[in-house]
Amino acid sequence: MAVGPQQDQPSSKHVRRWRNRLRRRLRSPEFILSLVLLLALSYLVLVPLFNLTWRTLSWGPGDTRISRDAEPGKFTLAHWDRLLFGRTSKQMVWKPLTHTLITGTIAAALALILGGTLAWLVTRSNLPGRRWMRSVLTLPYIIPAFALAMAWETFFKSPITGGRPGVFQALFGVAPPIWLSYGPIPIIITMVVHFYPFAFIIISGALAAIDSQLEESAQLQGAPRWMIMRKITFPMVTPAFLSSLVLLFGRTVGGFAIPYFLGGPVQYWTLSTMLFRNFSLRLDVNGYVLAIILIALTSLIVYFNSRVQGGSIEKFQIISGKGFKTNITRLQKWRWPIFSLVATFALVAAVLPIGLLAYQSLMLVDGHYGLGNLTAHYWIGASNPGIAWGYPGLLRNPLVLGGAWNSIRFAVSGSFIAAIVGLLIGYIVVRNPRSWLSKLLNQISFLPYLFPGIAFGAMYLSMFAVRRGPIPALYGTFTLIVLVALVKRLPYTTRTGASAVAQIGQELEEAAQLQGASWLRRLRSIVIPLATSGIVSGMMVTFVGLMRVLAPIILLITPSTRVLMTVAYRFAEDDILQLSNALILLVTFITLIGELIIWRLGRGRLSRLREGNL
C-alpha cells in the first residue's frame, strides 16, 4: 500500500511545476498585454463584422416598409433574396459587381505590368537618372486618388455634365468622346496611374535581391534575353508579383473616389459607389449586403494567393548562403529613347495632374483658359455673392480652416497611436511566434486589409451608431474617425513594427532582465528607442494615408468632424471645382510637409542614439 504515494509523487511535482509556470505566465506583462490587445482587436474587428453580417440576416426596426411580416431582430434571408434575385437585383448588385470586376481586374493587371516594367528598368538596367527616377515614379502614391479623378475630368470634361468645357475641348475645338470622359476607360487609366507605385516598390525590392550569376550562366549557355526573363527572372520574383497583385486587386475593387467621379455621370456604378449611394438614400441594409460582397471579393484573392505560395515557398528562394552578385542590363542604343519615354510618363503621371489642378484653382470662370481669366480669389479672396455661392477663398474660409485643423490632428494622432499599437503587436508576434495569442493577434491585425475602405466605414456605422452596453454611440465624434483610422492602418503598422523588432537582438533584453529590469523598463529603455525607425516608418505610411483618406470615413463624417478631403468632396459635388482643386493641393502640400517633419524627427532620434553608443 506504500507504493501508491511514491508513484504519485513525480506526477504531483509535475502538476505543481505546470501550475507555477501557468501562474507566472498569467501574471507576466507580455501575457496581459497580449490578452488586452486581443480582446480590443476582437471587439474592433470581429464584432463589427459579425454585427454587419447579422444586420443583413435579420429584420430591422424600419423593415416593416419592406414586408408586413418583418419582426425586428428575427432571422431572415429576405434582404439577400431581394438584392440577389429580386426585380432590382440586376441594377443593384449584378451590374455593379460586373463593373467592379472589369475595372478592378484590368486596372490591377495593368498596374502590375507597368509597375513591374518600371521596377526592372530602374533596378536592373543602366537607365540614366535611376536615383531621382525612383522618387519621381512613386509620387502618384502621394497624390490623392480624388485628385487624379478631378484632373482627368478637368482635361476631358464632357458637355453632358454641364458647365464649361475641359482642356481637351479648349485645345481642339471639339468635345471629347463620352467614353473618354466617363466610364470604364478613364476609371481604369486613373487607377493604373494611382496604384502602380505599389507594384513598383514591392517588385523593385525583389529584383534587387536576385543573384545575377544565375542569369549570366544562362546567357553563357546561349539563352536569348527574352528566355532568361521568362525562365529565370520572372519565376524568381513570382512571390513579389503575387503580393503586388493582392495589394492592387484589393485597392482597385474597393476604390471609391475614382469610380464615383468618373463613373457616376454616366451611371457606371461599382459595388463601392453603389454602396455609398444606398447609404445616401438611407437604404442601409442594401449597403451592408454590398459591403459583405466587397469583403468576400478581396478575401477570395488573398486566399488564392496563399494557396499558390503556401507549402512550396522554397521554389521561390532567391538568396542563399553562397556568393551573391548583382549586375545591371545594358540597354545599349535603347538607353536614351527608353529614358525619354519613362521621363515623359513620370511627368504626365505625377506632375501634370498637379499642374492642371493648380491652373484651374486660379481660373475665375471655369472653362476659360486665357491668362486674363486668372485670379487668386479662390485662395485669398473675400466672400462675394456672385462667385462660388459666396464662399470666401481657401485661406479665409472658416470651413476649410476648421477642416485643416481636424485633418492635422486626425492624421497626427491616428498615425502616432497606430504606430505604437503596431509596434506592440509586432513585438508580441516576433518575441512569441509559437504562442496562440500572438498567432491570433497576427491574423486579426491583418483582417482590416481585407475590408475595402467604404465597406469598413459601413461596418463601423453599423456598430457605433447606437449605444452598446458600456460603449456609447460614437457616431459624429472625432474619436470614431480616429478609431477607424487606427484599425484600418493596423496591417501596415503591425508589419513595420514587427520588422523593426526583428532587427533587435533578444540578448539585449535578456541582459537587462538579468540585471533586474522589469518588462516595462526593457520596453521603454531598449525596444522603443532601438525601434524608432520602425515607429517612424509606420507613422509616415499612416500619416500619408490619413491625410488623403476619403472612403473609410465618408459615411462617418459630420459637420463637426469634417476633414479637408471631405470638404473638397463636398465642393466638387457642388461644382465649385476651383475651391475643390485648391483644397486638394493644400492636402498634398500638408502631406509632404508632415512626412518631411516626421522623417526629420525620426532621423534626429536615430542620430542621437548612434552618438550615445559611440
SETORBA-971531 format. One line per 3 residues: for each residue z, x, y of C-alpha. Coordinates in Angstrom, 3 decimals. Layout:
N
Z,X,Y ~ ...
// end
This chain:
614
0.000,0.000,0.000 ~ 0.417,3.012,2.316 ~ -3.284,3.794,2.117
-4.332,0.879,4.379 ~ -2.781,2.147,7.667 ~ -4.089,5.664,7.009
-7.612,4.260,6.533 ~ -7.343,2.059,9.661 ~ -6.146,4.900,11.903
-9.579,6.560,12.558 ~ -11.168,3.188,13.395 ~ -8.342,2.264,15.765
-8.769,5.602,17.587 ~ -12.470,4.921,17.851 ~ -11.788,1.462,19.338
-9.338,2.939,21.853 ~ -11.835,5.594,22.916 ~ -14.517,2.942,23.283
-12.187,0.774,25.378 ~ -11.239,3.711,27.593 ~ -14.896,4.603,28.156
-15.678,0.960,28.912 ~ -12.735,0.743,31.331 ~ -13.851,3.887,33.152
-17.404,2.592,33.215 ~ -16.379,-0.757,34.683 ~ -14.292,0.977,37.353
-16.931,3.535,38.325 ~ -18.536,3.077,41.758 ~ -22.008,3.521,40.243
-21.486,0.569,37.894 ~ -20.009,-1.627,40.616 ~ -22.873,-0.784,42.992
-25.440,-1.411,40.232 ~ -23.915,-4.774,39.435 ~ -23.732,-5.822,43.094
-27.355,-4.825,43.691 ~ -28.492,-6.570,40.502 ~ -26.741,-9.813,41.486
-28.080,-9.633,45.047 ~ -31.664,-8.956,43.926 ~ -31.484,-11.685,41.298
-30.446,-14.152,43.990 ~ -33.082,-12.932,46.438 ~ -35.992,-12.595,43.974
-35.431,-14.573,40.771 ~ -33.619,-17.588,42.205 ~ -36.280,-18.295,44.888
-38.979,-18.014,42.228 ~ -37.098,-20.414,39.957 ~ -36.429,-22.766,42.852
-40.102,-22.691,43.848 ~ -41.181,-23.432,40.274 ~ -38.651,-26.221,39.827
-39.774,-27.842,43.077 ~ -43.263,-28.237,41.549 ~ -41.789,-29.692,38.351
-39.527,-32.302,39.896 ~ -39.699,-35.215,42.310 ~ -38.600,-34.512,45.848
-36.934,-36.821,48.397 ~ -40.255,-37.598,50.129 ~ -42.358,-38.115,46.999
-41.970,-41.889,46.961 ~ -45.139,-41.991,49.070 ~ -46.967,-40.427,46.108
-45.514,-42.569,43.319 ~ -43.263,-45.585,43.196 ~ -41.624,-44.143,40.082
-40.530,-40.986,41.911 ~ -36.843,-40.315,41.348 ~ -35.584,-37.270,43.337
-34.515,-34.438,41.033 ~ -36.198,-35.864,37.930 ~ -38.582,-33.687,35.895
-42.279,-34.443,36.284 ~ -45.699,-32.857,35.834 ~ -47.269,-35.229,38.326
-47.699,-32.586,41.035 ~ -49.573,-30.229,38.743 ~ -51.627,-33.064,37.216
-52.585,-34.381,40.656 ~ -53.588,-30.982,42.037 ~ -55.348,-29.622,38.946
-57.060,-32.781,37.685 ~ -56.853,-35.376,40.468 ~ -59.546,-36.618,42.824
-58.893,-33.855,45.360 ~ -58.403,-31.058,42.813 ~ -61.808,-29.518,43.492
-61.203,-29.173,47.217 ~ -57.504,-28.338,46.947 ~ -57.432,-25.858,44.043
-60.650,-25.031,42.236 ~ -62.892,-24.198,45.180 ~ -60.180,-22.119,46.930
-59.454,-20.384,43.609 ~ -63.159,-19.572,43.176 ~ -63.393,-18.296,46.751
-60.261,-16.187,46.231 ~ -61.636,-14.597,43.057 ~ -65.040,-13.938,44.627
-63.789,-12.333,47.830 ~ -60.780,-10.640,46.237 ~ -62.598,-9.136,43.262
-65.659,-7.926,45.158 ~ -63.582,-6.553,48.060 ~ -61.211,-4.738,45.684
-64.098,-3.219,43.701 ~ -65.984,-2.079,46.813 ~ -62.823,-0.712,48.433
-62.091,1.201,45.225 ~ -65.589,2.690,45.122 ~ -65.548,3.549,48.827
-62.031,4.985,48.770 ~ -62.756,6.981,45.616 ~ -66.007,8.399,47.001
-64.409,9.432,50.286 ~ -61.441,10.890,48.401 ~ -63.768,13.071,46.325
-65.695,14.235,49.392 ~ -62.526,15.136,51.312 ~ -60.620,16.619,48.355
-63.234,18.183,46.085 ~ -66.152,19.188,48.308 ~ -66.830,21.557,51.197
-67.300,18.708,53.666 ~ -66.810,20.007,57.258 ~ -63.659,18.902,59.090
-61.840,17.756,55.977 ~ -58.371,18.065,57.537 ~ -58.954,15.831,60.535
-61.257,13.591,58.498 ~ -58.367,12.793,56.146 ~ -56.283,11.489,59.064
-59.107,9.511,60.675 ~ -60.086,7.822,57.408 ~ -56.558,6.439,56.951
-56.442,4.883,60.441 ~ -57.649,1.421,59.289 ~ -54.296,1.160,57.477
-52.521,1.281,60.865 ~ -54.807,-1.347,62.393 ~ -53.589,-4.871,61.510
-55.900,-6.948,59.325 ~ -55.681,-9.561,62.050 ~ -57.223,-7.037,64.496
-60.179,-6.318,62.230 ~ -60.852,-10.039,61.825 ~ -60.762,-10.538,65.595
-63.011,-7.509,66.171 ~ -65.590,-8.869,63.713 ~ -65.514,-12.271,65.386
-65.858,-10.627,68.807 ~ -69.039,-8.870,67.700 ~ -70.620,-11.599,65.538
-69.265,-14.737,67.190 ~ -71.405,-17.780,66.389 ~ -72.173,-20.673,68.754
-70.906,-23.147,66.150 ~ -67.323,-22.306,67.121 ~ -67.969,-22.980,70.802
-67.142,-20.740,73.707 ~ -69.097,-17.725,74.915 ~ -71.456,-15.605,72.795
-70.379,-12.473,70.989 ~ -71.595,-8.910,71.432 ~ -74.432,-9.377,68.932
-75.950,-12.283,70.862 ~ -75.414,-10.484,74.196 ~ -77.282,-7.414,72.930
-80.162,-9.031,71.018 ~ -80.521,-12.381,72.755 ~ -80.246,-14.413,69.542
-77.259,-15.836,67.745 ~ -76.278,-14.076,64.518 ~ -76.840,-15.967,61.239
-73.857,-18.074,60.288 ~ -73.351,-16.192,57.011 ~ -72.843,-13.004,59.022
-70.316,-14.608,61.365 ~ -68.136,-16.533,58.931 ~ -67.707,-16.971,55.207
-67.508,-14.618,52.208 ~ -69.685,-11.775,53.579 ~ -67.581,-10.960,56.678
-64.352,-11.570,54.732 ~ -65.364,-9.052,52.056 ~ -66.582,-6.435,54.543
-63.455,-6.553,56.711 ~ -61.205,-6.484,53.641 ~ -63.009,-3.414,52.337
-62.591,-1.634,55.684 ~ -58.906,-2.535,55.867 ~ -57.910,-1.773,52.285
-59.995,1.222,51.205 ~ -57.356,3.703,52.600 ~ -55.006,2.697,49.740
-57.524,3.853,47.150 ~ -58.361,6.890,49.280 ~ -54.733,8.063,49.426
-53.947,7.468,45.739 ~ -57.161,8.926,44.339 ~ -57.012,11.942,46.670
-53.673,12.913,45.136 ~ -55.052,12.604,41.604 ~ -58.221,14.571,42.364
-56.198,17.382,43.937 ~ -54.326,17.803,40.631 ~ -57.417,18.230,38.402
-57.878,21.661,36.869 ~ -61.359,22.798,37.919 ~ -61.618,25.055,34.864
-62.460,22.000,32.774 ~ -65.404,21.135,34.995 ~ -66.534,24.777,35.196
-66.517,25.075,31.407 ~ -68.792,22.048,31.119 ~ -71.060,23.459,33.814
-71.361,26.760,31.920 ~ -72.435,24.772,28.871 ~ -75.337,23.389,30.901
-73.952,19.907,31.607 ~ -75.501,18.322,34.735 ~ -73.263,17.345,37.658
-73.519,13.601,37.044 ~ -72.453,14.038,33.408 ~ -69.470,16.191,34.425
-68.408,13.486,36.861 ~ -68.823,10.738,34.241 ~ -67.370,12.562,31.222
-64.619,14.719,32.773 ~ -63.693,13.982,36.377 ~ -63.625,10.196,36.287
-61.777,9.824,32.929 ~ -59.019,12.178,34.131 ~ -58.331,10.109,37.248
-58.521,6.772,35.435 ~ -54.786,6.023,35.977 ~ -55.216,6.547,39.724
-58.244,4.226,39.739 ~ -56.377,1.562,37.778 ~ -53.324,1.820,40.032
-55.570,1.540,43.083 ~ -57.302,-1.478,41.590 ~ -53.968,-3.234,41.020
-52.878,-2.463,44.562 ~ -56.174,-3.572,46.063 ~ -56.557,-6.731,43.999
-53.009,-7.820,44.818 ~ -53.710,-7.341,48.515 ~ -57.168,-8.922,48.644
-56.366,-12.099,46.706 ~ -53.209,-12.636,48.756 ~ -54.745,-11.768,52.132
-54.232,-14.387,54.827 ~ -55.337,-13.297,58.324 ~ -58.891,-12.205,57.463
-59.819,-15.277,55.328 ~ -58.153,-17.612,57.831 ~ -60.054,-16.454,60.919
-63.357,-15.608,59.251 ~ -63.406,-18.437,56.713 ~ -61.691,-21.316,58.496
-64.501,-22.169,60.949 ~ -66.870,-22.916,58.035 ~ -64.210,-24.469,55.758
-64.299,-21.481,53.399 ~ -60.714,-21.792,52.198 ~ -58.982,-19.398,49.825
-55.710,-20.014,47.999 ~ -53.660,-18.312,50.720 ~ -55.304,-20.172,53.604
-55.212,-23.487,51.724 ~ -51.527,-22.865,51.058 ~ -50.895,-22.386,54.780
-52.991,-25.440,55.600 ~ -50.907,-27.601,53.265 ~ -47.670,-26.432,54.843
-49.125,-27.122,58.296 ~ -49.821,-30.704,57.132 ~ -46.262,-30.985,55.696
-47.608,-31.101,52.119 ~ -45.002,-28.627,50.897 ~ -45.277,-29.316,47.155
-49.011,-28.649,47.226 ~ -48.291,-25.317,48.900 ~ -45.695,-24.437,46.254
-48.201,-25.078,43.448 ~ -50.787,-22.860,45.147 ~ -48.135,-20.167,45.637
-47.400,-20.098,41.899 ~ -51.129,-19.830,41.118 ~ -51.379,-16.868,43.518
-48.402,-15.155,41.884 ~ -49.901,-15.738,38.429 ~ -53.200,-14.155,39.513
-51.508,-10.958,40.700 ~ -49.241,-10.810,37.655 ~ -52.217,-11.008,35.308
-53.960,-7.989,36.815 ~ -50.716,-5.970,36.725 ~ -50.241,-6.935,33.076
-53.818,-5.883,32.318 ~ -53.204,-2.527,33.978 ~ -50.052,-1.923,31.935
-51.864,-2.829,28.709 ~ -54.683,-0.386,29.460 ~ -52.378,2.504,30.347
-49.363,1.788,28.203 ~ -48.928,3.609,24.932 ~ -51.824,6.005,25.438
-50.977,7.700,28.705 ~ -51.203,11.139,27.076 ~ -55.001,10.980,27.090
-54.898,10.914,30.889 ~ -52.775,14.051,31.350 ~ -54.447,16.483,33.754
-51.695,19.058,34.423 ~ -50.391,21.300,31.669 ~ -48.252,24.386,31.415
-51.330,26.623,31.283 ~ -53.073,28.190,34.246 ~ -54.157,25.813,36.963
-57.218,26.268,39.165 ~ -58.879,24.067,41.727 ~ -62.307,24.682,43.226
-64.442,22.648,45.567 ~ -68.012,21.487,45.038 ~ -70.584,22.832,47.465
-72.775,20.115,48.956 ~ -75.430,22.657,49.982 ~ -78.201,21.058,52.060
-76.476,17.656,51.950 ~ -73.327,19.000,53.644 ~ -74.124,18.056,57.239
-76.010,14.808,56.519 ~ -73.041,13.577,54.464 ~ -70.659,14.718,57.208
-72.661,12.720,59.764 ~ -72.571,9.652,57.527 ~ -68.812,9.874,56.883
-68.023,10.593,60.543 ~ -70.112,7.597,61.630 ~ -68.346,5.371,59.136
-64.921,6.603,60.320 ~ -65.929,5.884,63.906 ~ -67.135,2.373,63.091
-64.189,1.503,60.824 ~ -61.313,2.936,62.872 ~ -62.397,3.397,66.494
-64.986,0.678,67.161 ~ -62.647,-2.294,66.392 ~ -60.036,-0.972,68.809
-62.719,-0.341,71.443 ~ -64.084,-3.881,71.092 ~ -60.647,-5.454,71.410
-59.771,-3.250,74.397 ~ -63.002,-4.153,76.239 ~ -62.596,-7.864,75.549
-58.999,-7.772,76.813 ~ -60.444,-6.660,80.193 ~ -63.060,-9.444,80.448
-62.193,-12.131,82.980 ~ -64.587,-14.603,81.352 ~ -65.191,-14.212,77.642
-68.818,-13.586,76.744 ~ -69.860,-11.851,79.971 ~ -70.083,-8.149,79.154
-71.109,-6.781,82.551 ~ -68.869,-4.351,84.403 ~ -68.420,-6.846,87.225
-66.523,-9.135,84.845 ~ -63.778,-6.601,84.119 ~ -60.227,-7.297,85.253
-56.674,-6.240,84.470 ~ -55.387,-9.810,84.813 ~ -54.637,-10.247,81.103
-52.473,-7.130,81.219 ~ -50.634,-7.288,84.561 ~ -51.812,-10.455,86.345
-49.522,-13.192,87.658 ~ -49.743,-16.778,86.455 ~ -52.922,-18.545,87.564
-53.543,-22.179,86.517 ~ -57.282,-21.506,86.395 ~ -57.034,-18.618,83.916
-55.734,-18.695,80.323 ~ -53.932,-22.012,80.747 ~ -51.691,-20.443,83.355
-50.309,-17.685,81.110 ~ -49.425,-14.513,83.070 ~ -50.617,-11.089,81.988
-49.252,-9.387,78.919 ~ -46.732,-7.143,80.669 ~ -45.419,-10.016,82.815
-45.344,-12.696,80.150 ~ -41.798,-13.664,79.034 ~ -43.219,-14.980,75.756
-44.689,-11.557,74.997 ~ -41.666,-9.605,76.217 ~ -39.361,-11.683,74.010
-41.707,-11.219,71.075 ~ -41.827,-7.461,71.695 ~ -38.034,-7.214,71.592
-37.941,-9.291,68.404 ~ -40.702,-7.174,66.825 ~ -38.987,-3.873,67.577
-35.551,-4.897,66.342 ~ -37.131,-6.665,63.360 ~ -39.144,-3.581,62.345
-36.380,-1.045,63.060 ~ -33.551,-2.958,61.368 ~ -35.733,-4.066,58.462
-37.151,-0.590,57.804 ~ -33.746,1.104,58.040 ~ -31.969,-1.340,55.714
-34.896,-1.367,53.274 ~ -34.964,2.451,53.160 ~ -31.208,2.684,52.472
-31.269,-0.043,49.815 ~ -34.356,1.557,48.259 ~ -32.577,4.917,48.138
-29.527,3.390,46.421 ~ -31.682,1.628,43.823 ~ -33.754,4.777,43.350
-30.558,6.797,42.846 ~ -29.319,4.448,40.130 ~ -32.714,4.365,38.387
-33.083,8.166,38.393 ~ -29.494,9.100,37.514 ~ -29.058,6.449,34.791
-32.541,5.972,33.311 ~ -31.267,4.607,29.980 ~ -28.814,2.101,31.419
-29.766,-1.531,31.018 ~ -28.592,-2.159,34.567 ~ -30.917,0.465,36.021
-33.834,-0.826,33.949 ~ -33.255,-4.362,35.205 ~ -32.916,-3.125,38.782
-36.155,-1.212,38.490 ~ -38.042,-4.232,37.136 ~ -36.632,-6.770,39.590
-37.168,-4.485,42.593 ~ -40.869,-4.296,41.644 ~ -41.321,-8.074,41.325
-41.808,-8.753,45.080 ~ -45.002,-6.723,44.889 ~ -46.445,-9.396,42.587
-45.877,-12.088,45.199 ~ -48.640,-12.344,47.843 ~ -47.208,-12.448,51.364
-47.909,-16.110,52.089 ~ -46.516,-17.109,48.661 ~ -43.394,-15.030,49.301
-42.841,-16.850,52.573 ~ -43.220,-20.167,50.735 ~ -40.549,-19.089,48.229
-38.050,-18.364,50.974 ~ -38.907,-21.529,52.878 ~ -38.128,-23.498,49.743
-34.942,-21.520,49.100 ~ -33.317,-21.266,52.514 ~ -34.438,-24.438,54.281
-31.168,-26.156,53.286 ~ -27.605,-25.062,52.610 ~ -26.903,-23.998,49.030
-23.255,-23.575,48.200 ~ -21.706,-20.903,50.416 ~ -25.134,-19.739,51.640
-26.029,-21.539,54.871 ~ -29.509,-22.748,55.775 ~ -31.178,-19.661,57.233
-34.425,-21.241,58.380 ~ -35.015,-20.472,62.034 ~ -32.698,-17.449,62.081
-33.506,-13.804,62.671 ~ -31.564,-12.991,59.501 ~ -34.104,-14.785,57.331
-37.166,-12.862,58.539 ~ -35.278,-9.545,58.161 ~ -34.269,-10.628,54.656
-37.884,-11.431,53.797 ~ -38.993,-8.040,55.105 ~ -36.252,-6.203,53.222
-37.051,-7.774,49.855 ~ -40.861,-7.714,50.259 ~ -40.825,-3.969,51.003
-38.454,-3.008,48.170 ~ -41.245,-1.980,45.737 ~ -42.254,0.716,48.228
-38.851,1.918,49.454 ~ -37.454,1.997,45.908 ~ -40.261,4.301,44.788
-39.888,6.629,47.787 ~ -36.113,6.686,47.264 ~ -36.469,7.460,43.565
-38.924,10.266,44.315 ~ -36.503,11.815,46.809 ~ -33.521,11.620,44.441
-35.559,13.068,41.551 ~ -36.038,16.238,43.610 ~ -32.268,16.757,43.988
-30.749,18.740,41.147 ~ -27.927,16.868,39.430 ~ -25.931,20.101,39.140
-25.137,19.850,42.867 ~ -23.285,16.595,42.311 ~ -21.651,17.917,39.148
-20.302,20.937,41.032 ~ -18.907,18.690,43.748 ~ -17.358,16.430,41.116
-15.589,19.408,39.558 ~ -14.112,20.109,42.995 ~ -12.664,16.606,43.077
-15.219,14.957,45.364 ~ -15.464,11.207,44.860 ~ -18.772,9.494,44.149
-18.949,8.081,47.676 ~ -18.261,11.541,49.126 ~ -21.010,13.069,46.957
-23.425,10.375,48.006 ~ -22.612,10.812,51.706 ~ -22.464,14.620,51.776
-25.119,15.630,49.222 ~ -27.553,12.894,48.213 ~ -28.246,11.206,51.548
-28.663,14.451,53.576 ~ -30.961,16.003,50.969 ~ -32.913,12.757,50.541
-33.647,12.477,54.260 ~ -37.351,12.964,53.636 ~ -37.379,10.022,51.227
-35.478,7.837,53.682 ~ -37.852,8.762,56.489 ~ -40.905,8.134,54.275
-39.552,4.734,53.290 ~ -38.810,3.883,56.919 ~ -42.251,4.978,58.095
-44.092,2.950,55.463 ~ -41.905,-0.088,56.107 ~ -41.995,0.191,59.911
-45.800,0.272,59.951 ~ -45.929,-2.706,57.593 ~ -43.385,-4.799,59.509
-44.870,-4.247,62.953 ~ -48.178,-5.740,61.823 ~ -46.869,-8.217,59.235
-48.024,-11.816,59.504 ~ -48.447,-13.593,56.164 ~ -44.859,-13.367,54.741
-43.227,-14.671,57.937 ~ -45.832,-17.040,59.398 ~ -44.176,-20.023,57.669
-40.669,-18.984,58.763 ~ -41.142,-18.225,62.460 ~ -39.594,-20.478,65.111
-39.775,-20.146,68.926 ~ -36.542,-18.125,68.942 ~ -37.685,-15.682,66.256
-41.360,-15.191,67.149 ~ -42.662,-11.631,66.931 ~ -45.726,-10.075,68.543
-48.110,-10.726,65.646 ~ -47.230,-14.419,65.511 ~ -47.606,-14.687,69.307
-51.044,-13.047,69.023 ~ -51.899,-15.501,66.250 ~ -50.974,-18.463,68.477
-53.039,-17.089,71.381 ~ -56.026,-16.695,69.049 ~ -55.617,-20.273,67.798
-55.593,-21.455,71.431 ~ -58.819,-19.437,72.010 ~ -57.163,-17.124,74.562
-58.783,-14.114,72.944 ~ -58.178,-11.691,75.808 ~ -54.406,-12.101,75.562
-54.541,-12.042,71.769 ~ -56.558,-8.816,71.710 ~ -54.359,-7.153,74.323
-51.333,-8.068,72.238 ~ -52.875,-6.586,69.083 ~ -53.495,-3.344,70.979
-49.865,-3.338,72.100 ~ -48.711,-3.795,68.480 ~ -50.906,-0.893,67.353
-49.569,1.324,70.153 ~ -45.916,0.474,69.401 ~ -46.554,1.101,65.701
-47.966,4.561,66.346 ~ -45.135,5.467,68.748 ~ -42.465,4.177,66.355
-43.974,6.055,63.427 ~ -44.071,9.253,65.509 ~ -40.413,8.843,66.588
-39.218,8.222,63.022 ~ -41.198,11.220,61.775 ~ -39.829,13.477,64.534
-36.254,12.369,63.882 ~ -36.655,12.968,60.159 ~ -38.237,16.368,60.713
-35.418,17.342,63.090 ~ -32.863,16.334,60.484 ~ -34.610,18.423,57.839
-34.755,21.419,60.202 ~ -31.009,21.241,60.808 ~ -30.390,21.070,57.073
-32.523,24.159,56.494 ~ -30.720,26.058,59.265 ~ -27.377,25.142,57.761
-28.444,26.512,54.405 ~ -29.602,29.864,55.761
// end
